[in-house]
Amino acid sequence: MNLDNSKVLVTGGASFIGSHLTHALVERGASVRVVDNLSSGQLSNIQTYVESGQVEFVQADLTDPGIAQRAVDGVRVVFHLAADHGGRGYVELHQAACATNLALDGMLFRACHQAGVEKVVYASSGCVYPNHLQTDPGQLLFLTEDMVGPPCDADNMYGWAKLMGEMTLQAFCRDWGMKSASCRYFTVYGERGHENHAVIAMIARAFVGQNPYVVWGNGEQIRNWTHVDDIVAGTIKAAENIDDGTAINLGTMERTRVIDAVHEVLRYTGHSAEIELHPEMPTGPMNRVADNSLGKQLLDWEPEVRFMDGLRRTIDWYFSTKDKNTVVSVLEERLTER
Ligand SMILES: NC(=O)c1ccc[n+]([C@@H]2O[C@H](COP(=O)([O-])OP(=O)(O)OC[C@H]3O[C@@H](n4cnc5c(N)ncnc54)[C@H](O)[C@@H]3O)[C@@H](O)[C@H]2O)c1
């Protein structure tokens, strides 16, 4: 599938990842409609394209009657990123809100089928992987796509809803021939990221000069933070290459301990502070890293941004665009909200 000159919809296109995807699709010559209720997305993320007429922006809630139908009208490919979603603090403390994604996804996929949309590309998550596999940070574990299966044990209501979204799309493909691809994003970071995700929270704490400097968990959690540019490239390749609802990991295979990321943030920002570990705060799985060989095989996709390089770029962005007094006043709330 070639996306040039195609009419595409990006739901949640004013979000962190959605706005980067919107930019990339415009650059490729797609005609982009964004539907976003701006519950966590920001119009400023895509303002330039909206003002120049390159993006059609509709502010609307996709769960309101008739909105999903209007959103997909005349569209060839749908990139579905709208979700009630936040970082670790949010997904652990807001189960009911995350459960509304079941309705949001169901309504949108049904509208896509009824309108004859050619393909749906779904922003799924590493949260679909069973929690019980990810408990030992000492294990050299790389999650392969086939590890999601009975017994399913997804990560909070947020993870279950993403898993149901993937399964719904696979059923729609099997039974009704609607093409789709699900992209399992792993802890995404980069410019325009939000403080409710770990990397931006670490940077924000250094930015405001926090001391003691708080780290959630015991610092031993392992993650494969993946730069948003790589996520966007993989998402577009999934749109071009996958038809049958296959779910694919988009994540690096770099294994980084939270405490090592913290040390680099402190070193690079020149902030010296006493580190205070808070194991009682939401921590998530102890060992979550993707295997990305299926992405290489099916998409010819590989992450290009090394974590430490992307981290420094993100720090530079944060420090050059944020106002210290504003961050001080909102930081605590942002850690668990969206
Ligand atoms: N950031 C990550 O690390 C990560 C990891 C895995 C998956 N994802 C998924 O990627 C997608 C984008 O996430 P993000 O991190 O860019 O930020 P995000 O959570 O802010 O993005 C969600 C977007 O959807 C919009 N939205 C929410 N409910 C809506 C509704 N009912 N109608 C219309 N718009 C609605 C929000 O305003 C926002 O712009 C989400 O689906 C998220 O679950 C993100």
The ligand as an SDF file (V2000), in Angstrom:
LIG
                    3D

 44 48  0  0  0  0  0  0  0  0999 V2000
    3.3210    7.0250   24.9990 N   0  0  0  0  0  0  0  0  0  0  0  0
    3.5780    5.7340   25.0870 C   0  0  0  0  0  0  0  0  0  0  0  0
    4.6030    5.3290   25.6530 O   0  0  0  0  0  0  0  0  0  0  0  0
    2.6430    4.7240   24.4750 C   0  0  0  0  0  0  0  0  0  0  0  0
    2.9580    3.3580   24.5960 C   0  0  0  0  0  0  0  0  0  0  0  0
    2.0830    2.4250   24.0590 C   0  0  0  0  0  0  0  0  0  0  0  0
    0.9540    2.8400   23.3830 C   0  0  0  0  0  0  0  0  0  0  0  0
    0.6630    4.1660   23.3000 N   0  0  0  0  0  0  0  0  0  0  0  0
   -0.5660    4.5610   22.6050 C   0  0  0  0  0  0  0  0  0  0  0  0
   -0.2690    5.5480   21.6240 O   0  0  0  0  0  0  0  0  0  0  0  0
   -1.3850    6.4230   21.4680 C   0  0  0  0  0  0  0  0  0  0  0  0
   -0.9280    7.8540   21.5790 C   0  0  0  0  0  0  0  0  0  0  0  0
   -0.4180    8.0830   22.8800 O   0  0  0  0  0  0  0  0  0  0  0  0
    0.4030    9.3840   23.3060 P   0  0  0  0  0  0  0  0  0  0  0  0
    1.4210    8.9470   24.2790 O   0  0  0  0  0  0  0  0  0  0  0  0
    0.8380   10.1010   22.1010 O   0  0  0  0  0  0  0  0  0  0  0  0
   -0.5540   10.3410   24.0950 O   0  0  0  0  0  0  0  0  0  0  0  0
   -2.0620   10.5000   24.4990 P   0  0  0  0  0  0  0  0  0  0  0  0
   -2.4810    9.5050   25.4670 O   0  0  0  0  0  0  0  0  0  0  0  0
   -2.1860   11.9190   24.9260 O   0  0  0  0  0  0  0  0  0  0  0  0
   -2.8700   10.2910   23.1360 O   0  0  0  0  0  0  0  0  0  0  0  0
   -4.2380   10.0700   23.0830 C   0  0  0  0  0  0  0  0  0  0  0  0
   -4.8880   11.1270   22.1860 C   0  0  0  0  0  0  0  0  0  0  0  0
   -6.2460   10.7630   22.0030 O   0  0  0  0  0  0  0  0  0  0  0  0
   -7.0890   11.8830   22.2780 C   0  0  0  0  0  0  0  0  0  0  0  0
   -8.3550   11.3060   22.7430 N   0  0  0  0  0  0  0  0  0  0  0  0
   -8.5530   10.5870   23.8810 C   0  0  0  0  0  0  0  0  0  0  0  0
   -9.8390   10.1800   23.9580 N   0  0  0  0  0  0  0  0  0  0  0  0
  -10.4570   10.6270   22.8410 C   0  0  0  0  0  0  0  0  0  0  0  0
  -11.7940   10.5290   22.3450 C   0  0  0  0  0  0  0  0  0  0  0  0
  -12.7480    9.8890   23.0370 N   0  0  0  0  0  0  0  0  0  0  0  0
  -12.0880   11.1250   21.1680 N   0  0  0  0  0  0  0  0  0  0  0  0
  -11.1280   11.8050   20.4730 C   0  0  0  0  0  0  0  0  0  0  0  0
   -9.8550   11.9250   20.8860 N   0  0  0  0  0  0  0  0  0  0  0  0
   -9.5230   11.3430   22.0590 C   0  0  0  0  0  0  0  0  0  0  0  0
   -6.3340   12.7100   23.2960 C   0  0  0  0  0  0  0  0  0  0  0  0
   -6.7060   14.0680   23.3490 O   0  0  0  0  0  0  0  0  0  0  0  0
   -4.8880   12.5330   22.7980 C   0  0  0  0  0  0  0  0  0  0  0  0
   -4.5870   13.4740   21.8100 O   0  0  0  0  0  0  0  0  0  0  0  0
   -2.4320    5.9860   22.5040 C   0  0  0  0  0  0  0  0  0  0  0  0
   -3.3460    5.1140   21.8840 O   0  0  0  0  0  0  0  0  0  0  0  0
   -1.6050    5.2190   23.5100 C   0  0  0  0  0  0  0  0  0  0  0  0
   -2.3840    4.2700   24.2050 O   0  0  0  0  0  0  0  0  0  0  0  0
    1.4770    5.1160   23.8290 C   0  0  0  0  0  0  0  0  0  0  0  0
  1  2  1  0
  2  3  2  0
  2  4  1  0
  4  5  1  0
  4 44  2  0
  5  6  2  0
  6  7  1  0
  7  8  2  0
  8  9  1  0
  8 44  1  0
  9 10  1  0
  9 42  1  0
 10 11  1  0
 11 12  1  0
 11 40  1  0
 12 13  1  0
 13 14  1  0
 14 15  2  0
 14 16  1  0
 14 17  1  0
 17 18  1  0
 18 19  2  0
 18 20  1  0
 18 21  1  0
 21 22  1  0
 22 23  1  0
 23 24  1  0
 23 38  1  0
 24 25  1  0
 25 26  1  0
 25 36  1  0
 26 27  1  0
 26 35  1  0
 27 28  2  0
 28 29  1  0
 29 30  1  0
 29 35  2  0
 30 31  1  0
 30 32  2  0
 32 33  1  0
 33 34  2  0
 34 35  1  0
 36 37  1  0
 36 38  1  0
 38 39  1  0
 40 41  1  0
 40 42  1  0
 42 43  1  0
M  CHG  2   8   1  16  -1
M  END
$$$$
